[in-house]
Amino acid sequence: MGSGLGFQEVMEPQGVTEALSQGTFGHAGAYATHSWGDLVTPSIYLLMIQGRACRWEMDQKFLQAASDRQPLH
């Protein structure tokens, strides 16, 4: 992940961000309010929950279910 000006950039999709494209930008908040903009697919992902327990597993499942991973040509 790269960071700057309140946003993060996915440099290498892996782990929680494996369903996102390289260059996707957004913010993963401390209490699991996350937003991501993927310019390759093009998609916007928004997950708003309150809590810390098992959040990375939930985030990963959400992104995998929400993405179809079909790039535009």
HELIX and SHEET records of a PDB file:
HELIX    1   1 GLY A   15  THR A   17  5                                   3    
HELIX    2   2 ARG A   55  ALA A   66  1                                  12    
SHEET    1   A 5 GLY A   2  GLY A   4  0                                        
SHEET    2   A 5 PHE A   7  GLU A   9 -1                                        
SHEET    3   A 5 PHE A  25  ALA A  28 -1                                        
SHEET    4   A 5 THR A  33  ASP A  38 -1                                        
SHEET    5   A 5 SER A  43  MET A  48 -1                                        
END                                                                             
